Amino acid sequence: MTKLLLVGCGKMGSALLSGWLDQGLSCQDVIVVDPLALPVAPLAGVALYPDLSAVPKAFQPEVVVLAVKPQSMETVVPAYSVYGKAVFLSIAAGKPLAFFQQHLGADAAVVRAMPNTPAAVRQGMTVAVANGNSSVQQRLICSQLLSAVGEVAWVEDEALMDPVTAVSGSGPAYVFLMVEELAKAGLAAGLPAALAEQLARKTVTGAGELLRQSTEAPSVLRQNVTSPGGTTFAALQVLMAENGLGPLLCRAVAAASQRSQELAAPGQGPKNGK
């Protein structure tokens, strides 16, 4: 069984840990380092230490998962260079492979991953890229670990991680905003506030589940709801106009992708996440 060292056990770290334990990872094969983590589920039975100096020297992980906040990476990462034979799996937004090789050594095997928040309910989407020092076996292990919370895709070009972050990493926020605005629109149309929110939430989650289970393209599913000259058609005339939802999302994704590039620059770490 793979031995893991999880550095940081916040929302994403704990979601991953819960997934690994559910997949059969033994508590004896994982150690958590986090000064703020509490010894509660899913940590029950897992060794928890406040810092690296407290970790038993005999424990030699095959994978070190770096799940601390991006702005903390520069002070946290260098100490873990003692695990030179491990593969380092980072889930920090905006931190490129070169950053980790700078702090862990030029020969360090590094995988950079971008998961998203639906990982908390095992419906996440993660995209990963590996440096040239990572073996096929190490990439396979990282893929298995990430798949504990959802689907995993790999890219060869690290530059693609910026639009990946913009579409998938930040994407859940766009969906949540749509629910907010759909509820507000229902309220403006005369619905009671509670009913407007219920309709907006259930419509989006239901449509998402239909999309997940369907083999048809989103465009086909959209057309299936749209009767010529009907109510949905009238709404889509607005949403699909030249200044409608499509161009708006393109601008939003471009802005997020640009910001992801900026955050990769030295001294430009994110202050409030993605």
BELBELNOR-V393959 format. One record per residue. N is the residue number from 0. RES is the residue in three letters. PHI is phi as a letter, one per 20 degrees, with the letter a starting at -180 (none if undefined). Layout:
n = (N,N)
res = (RES,RES)
phi = (PHI,PHI)
This chain:
n = (0,1,2,3,4,5,6,7,8,9,10,11,12,13,14,15,16,17,18,19,20,21,22,23,24,25,26,27,28,29,30,31,32,33,34,35,36,37,38,39,40,41,42,43,44,45,46,47,48,49,50,51,52,53,54,55,56,57,58,59,60,61,62,63,64,65,66,67,68,69,70,71,72,73,74,75,76,77,78,79,80,81,82,83,84,85,86,87,88,89,90,91,92,93,94,95,96,97,98,99,100,101,102,103,104,105,106,107,108,109,110,111,112,113,114,115,116,117,118,119,120,121,122,123,124,125,126,127,128,129,130,131,132,133,134,135,136,137,138,139,140,141,142,143,144,145,146,147,148,149,150,151,152,153,154,155,156,157,158,159,160,161,162,163,164,165,166,167,168,169,170,171,172,173,174,175,176,177,178,179,180,181,182,183,184,185,186,187,188,189,190,191,192,193,194,195,196,197,198,199,200,201,202,203,204,205,206,207,208,209,210,211,212,213,214,215,216,217,218,219,220,221,222,223,224,225,226,227,228,229,230,231,232,233,234,235,236,237,238,239,240,241,242,243,244,245,246,247,248,249,250,251,252,253,254,255,256,257,258,259,260,261,262,263,264,265,266,267,268,269,270,271,272,273)
res = (MET,THR,LYS,LEU,LEU,LEU,VAL,GLY,CYS,GLY,LYS,MET,GLY,SER,ALA,LEU,LEU,SER,GLY,TRP,LEU,ASP,GLN,GLY,LEU,SER,CYS,GLN,ASP,VAL,ILE,VAL,VAL,ASP,PRO,LEU,ALA,LEU,PRO,VAL,ALA,PRO,LEU,ALA,GLY,VAL,ALA,LEU,TYR,PRO,ASP,LEU,SER,ALA,VAL,PRO,LYS,ALA,PHE,GLN,PRO,GLU,VAL,VAL,VAL,LEU,ALA,VAL,LYS,PRO,GLN,SER,MET,GLU,THR,VAL,VAL,PRO,ALA,TYR,SER,VAL,TYR,GLY,LYS,ALA,VAL,PHE,LEU,SER,ILE,ALA,ALA,GLY,LYS,PRO,LEU,ALA,PHE,PHE,GLN,GLN,HIS,LEU,GLY,ALA,ASP,ALA,ALA,VAL,VAL,ARG,ALA,MET,PRO,ASN,THR,PRO,ALA,ALA,VAL,ARG,GLN,GLY,MET,THR,VAL,ALA,VAL,ALA,ASN,GLY,ASN,SER,SER,VAL,GLN,GLN,ARG,LEU,ILE,CYS,SER,GLN,LEU,LEU,SER,ALA,VAL,GLY,GLU,VAL,ALA,TRP,VAL,GLU,ASP,GLU,ALA,LEU,MET,ASP,PRO,VAL,THR,ALA,VAL,SER,GLY,SER,GLY,PRO,ALA,TYR,VAL,PHE,LEU,MET,VAL,GLU,GLU,LEU,ALA,LYS,ALA,GLY,LEU,ALA,ALA,GLY,LEU,PRO,ALA,ALA,LEU,ALA,GLU,GLN,LEU,ALA,ARG,LYS,THR,VAL,THR,GLY,ALA,GLY,GLU,LEU,LEU,ARG,GLN,SER,THR,GLU,ALA,PRO,SER,VAL,LEU,ARG,GLN,ASN,VAL,THR,SER,PRO,GLY,GLY,THR,THR,PHE,ALA,ALA,LEU,GLN,VAL,LEU,MET,ALA,GLU,ASN,GLY,LEU,GLY,PRO,LEU,LEU,CYS,ARG,ALA,VAL,ALA,ALA,ALA,SER,GLN,ARG,SER,GLN,GLU,LEU,ALA,ALA,PRO,GLY,GLN,GLY,PRO,LYS,ASN,GLY,LYS)
phi = (none,f,e,c,d,e,d,o,c,e,f,f,f,f,f,f,g,f,f,f,f,f,e,o,f,f,g,f,d,c,c,d,d,a,f,d,f,d,f,c,g,e,e,g,n,e,f,c,c,f,b,f,f,e,f,g,f,f,e,c,f,e,c,d,e,e,c,e,f,g,f,e,g,f,e,e,f,g,f,e,f,f,e,f,e,e,e,e,d,d,d,e,f,m,d,f,g,f,g,f,f,f,e,d,o,f,e,f,e,c,c,d,c,c,e,c,f,f,g,f,d,m,c,f,c,c,d,c,b,d,e,f,e,e,f,g,f,f,f,f,f,f,f,f,f,f,f,f,c,q,e,c,c,d,c,e,e,f,g,f,f,f,f,f,f,f,e,e,f,e,g,g,f,f,f,f,f,f,f,g,f,f,f,f,f,f,f,f,e,o,f,f,g,f,f,f,f,g,f,f,f,f,f,f,f,f,f,f,f,f,f,f,e,e,e,e,f,g,f,f,f,f,f,f,e,d,e,g,m,e,f,f,g,f,f,f,f,f,f,d,f,g,d,e,f,g,f,f,f,f,f,f,f,f,f,f,f,f,f,f,f,f,f,f,f,g,m,d,g,f,e,c,m,f)
